[in-house]
Amino acid sequence: MSTMETDMTHDRTHNHEHTHDNIEGRFVLSLALTGVIFVAELVGGFLTSSLALLSDAAHVFLDAFALALSYVAIRLASLPPNDRHTYGYHRLQVLAALVNGATLLVIAFEIFREAINRFSNPKPVLAGPMLVVAVIGLVVNLIVAFVLGGHDHENLNVRSAFLHVLGDALASVGVIGAGVVIVLTGWTMVDPLVSVLIGVIILVGSGNVLRRALHILIEGAPKGLTATEVGEAMQELPAVSKVHDLHVWTVSPGYISLSAHIVLDDQSLSEAQSVMRNLKDLLAERFGIEHTTIQFECESCEEGAIICQYEPENG
């Protein structure tokens, strides 16, 4: 390896470690700030009898739980692979998302249940303190959004947390609106109405999280990408005669793997190393696939379509 290549590798490693540490720091700070919001809204919700405030507190608690799980998953995902876990622990991030989504789903239905009860048995709400707590929650949520938003496009966990915080901010705006309506009109029914709105936001968010996590766990291809599309792009290279037994799957968000059998033209066998480099460059630049296992052949070991169908033996 040349000196220039060594320097570039060192720079990429240093930048990756710096970014990783930066992301962890953002999560710790965001978790601390979110904890402050949760305590304030939980206490404020009980003192003011505001279901909207308590619903938002539940939403904030789940966001704090999601942040904590994501932080732990990121730390564990950084562990190196071993003999028993050859991909390392990247899938823990997906499992964390699955747990977060399931918990969000349960809380959403609990909010709906309590809202229906409030419609039947309305309670007085102390709108003044409710407004104060909601404003504090909105301000802190905006601070957390600023902390996470600087590089939220670089990491799916950060992006997901950023969107959660934006949802919290929207919920805080709804609670503030409910407080203003109660102060001006005395109509307390707006409180459970806003809690239903917050429940819908949580429900939609949980559905998206669960759908994406399950798609990864069943070895789904990344969003916006199909195996056929990848195989056809690989066959565009002049040296490639055929692509078959192709598999593309997501190990964890941002970690895409590929395996394939490549049939080369007879004249290209002597240039296998160059063809391999061209294939890897194509997959990385066009599809973001950097973890590949490619087997070269001079003739197809198995005729058929690009995508291989696996049929397990019975018995």
N, C-alpha and C positions, 0 to 999 in steps of 0.2 A: 504494500500500500504506500502511495506517495505521501510526501509531507503535506501537500495541499489537501489530499483526501483525509488524512489523519486530523488536520486542523478542522475541516468541515464536520467530521464525525464528532469531534470534541465540542464544537460549537452547538451542534444539534442536541447532543446530550445535555450540555449545560443549559441551553434554552428550555429543554423539556423539563429538567429538574426545577428550574426557576419558575416556569409556568405552573408546574405541579404544586410547588410550595405556595405560590401566589393564590391558586385556587383554594387550597386548604385554608389559608389565612382568611380568604373571603367568606368561606363557609363558617368558620369559627365566629367571626365578627357578626355575620348575619344571624347565626343561631342565637348569640347573646342578645342582640337587639329584638329578635322575634320573641324570645323568652320574656323580655320586658313587656312587649305588647300583650302577650297572652295573660300574664299576671294582672295587668291593669284592666283588661277587658273582662276577665273572669270575675274579679272582685267588683268591678263597676257594674257588671250585669246582674249579680246577685243583689247589690245594694239598691239598684234602680228598678229591678224587676223587668228589665228589658230583654225580651227573647232575641231580638235582633242583635243586641250586643253579645249575648251568650252564644248565639249562633256564629257570630264572627269570631268569638274567642275559640270555639271548637275548630273553626277553619284555621285559625292561627296556630292552634296546638298541633293540628295535623301537618301544617307547613313546617313547624319546628321539628316534628317527628321525621318528616321527609328530609329535612336538612341534615338531621343527625344520622339517619340511615345512609344518606348519600355520602356524608363525610366518612363514615365507617367503611362503606363500600369502596370509596376511592382509596382509602388507606390500604385496605386489604388487596384491592386490585393491583396495587403497586408491588406486591410480593412476587418474587420470581416463580416461574413454573417449576414443577418437580416431577418425579416419576409417576405420581398418582394423579396429578393435575397438570397435564402437559400444556394447557392453554393458560395456566395460572388461575387467578381468581376473578377474572373480569366479569364472569356471569353474576357475581354477587351484586353488581350494580343493577342488573336486570331484576334479580329477586327482590332487591330493596324497592324498586319501582312497583313491582307486583304487590308487595305488602302495603305500600303507600296507597295504591289505587284501591285495594280492597277495603282498607280502613276508611278512606274518603267515602266510599259507597255506603258503608254502614252509618257513618255520621250524617250523610245527606238524608237518608230515610228517617233517622232519629229526629232531625230538625223538622221534617215534614210532619211526623207524628205529634211533636210538641206544638207545632203551629196550628194543627187541626184542633188540638185541645184548647189552645188560647182563643181560637175563634168561638168555641162553645162557651168557654169560661174566661172572659177577658179580665185582665188585671191592670190596676193603675201603674203608670210608668212615670218615673222621675226624669223628665225630659232634660232638665238642666245638667245634672251630673252625667247623664247619658251622652249629651253633646260633647262635654269636656273630654270624656274618655275616648269617644270616637275621633275627635280631632287629634288627640295625642297619638292614637293608633295610626291615623292617616299620615301624620308627619313622620313617625318612625318607619312606616312602610315605605315611604318615599326615600328615606335615607338608605334603607336596605336595598331598594331597587337600584339606587345609585351605586352602592357597593358592588352589587352583582352584575350590573348592566354594562360595565366597561368592556368586558371581554366575554359576554354571554354567548356569542356566536362560536367561541372556540371549544366549548365543552358542553355536551348535551345535558349533563347534570346541572351545570350552572344555568344553562338556558331554561331547563325545567323549573329550577328554583326561582329564577327571575320571573317567569310567567306566574308561578304561584303567588309571589309577592304582589304582582300587578293585580291578581285576583283579590288579594287581601285589601289592597288600596281601594279597589272598586267597591268591595263590601263595606269598607269604612265610609265611603262617600254615601252609600245607601243608608247606613245607620245615621249619619249626620242629617240626611234628608228626612228620615223618619222623625228624628228629634226636633227638627225645625217645624214639621207639620204638627207634631203634638203640642209644641209650645204655642203655635199660632192658632190652632183650631181645637186642641184637646181631643182629637180623634185618635184613640190609642190602637185602633185596628190596623193602622199603618205599620205598627211594630211587627206583628206576625206576618204581614204581607211582605215586608222587607226580608224577614228571615226565610220565607219561601224562596225569594229571589236569590238569596245567598246559597240556599240549598240546591237550587238549580245550577248555579255556577259550580258548586262542588261536584254535583252529579256529572256534569259535562266533562269537567277536568278528570274525574276518576275514570270515566269511560275511555278517554283518550289514553290515559296512562296504562290502563289494563290492556287495551287493544295493542298498543305498541310493545308492552312487555311480553304478552302471550305470543305475538308474532315472532319475536326474537327467540323465545324459548322453544318454539316448534321449528327452529332452523329456517326461518323465513329470510328471503333476500331483502337487502336494504330497500327502503322506500324509493320509488321512482326508478328502480333498476330490475331487469329480468335476466335470467340466465341465457335466454335466446339472444337478447340484445348483446350481451357480453360475448357469447360464442361467435356471433356474426362479425363483431368487431375484430376478434382475434383472427378469424379466417380471412380478413382483409389483407393481412401481411402476406407478401408474395411467397415466402418460404413455407407457409402453412397450407397444407393440402386439405386437412380435415380436423375438426375439433369434436370430441365426443366424451362421454362420461364426465360431463361438466357439472360441478356443484358450486353454488355461491350461497354463502350464509353469513349471518351476523353473529359474532361471538358476544359482543357487547356494543353499545352505541359507539360508532366511530371505528370499530374494530371488525373489518370485513375480511373473510377468508374465501379462498378459491382453490379448487383442485380440478385438474383436467388432464385428459390424454390428448396429445397433439401429434398428428401424423404429418411428417415433414416430406417434402419432395426429395427424391434421391439425391439431387444436386446440392441440397441444403444440409445434408447430414454432417458434412465436414465443417459447417458453420453453425453448429448447434449452440455454442456459447453466445454468439452474436444474436441469434434468433431469440434465445432465452432473454437476453438483455432487452431486446426490442419489445418482446411480449410484456415483460415486467414494467417497462416504461409506459407502454400503452395502457395497461390496467391501472397503474397508479395515477397517471395524468387524466385519463378520461373518466374513470369510475371510482377513483379513490381506494382501490384494492391494492394493499401492499403485502399482505400475508398470502403467498401463493405456493401451491404444490403442483408442479407441472411435470408430466412424464412424456418424453419424446418417444415416438415409434417410427419405424420405417414402413410399417403397414398396420392397418387397424386391427387391434386385438379383439375388437367386438364391433360388428357392424350395427348401425342403428342411428337414432336421432342424436342430437347434441346432448339432450338430457337423458341420463340413464335411469331406467325404472328398476327399483330394487324389489325383488320378490323373495321374501324369507322362506327358507325350507320348512315344511311342515314335519312335525314329529320331533 
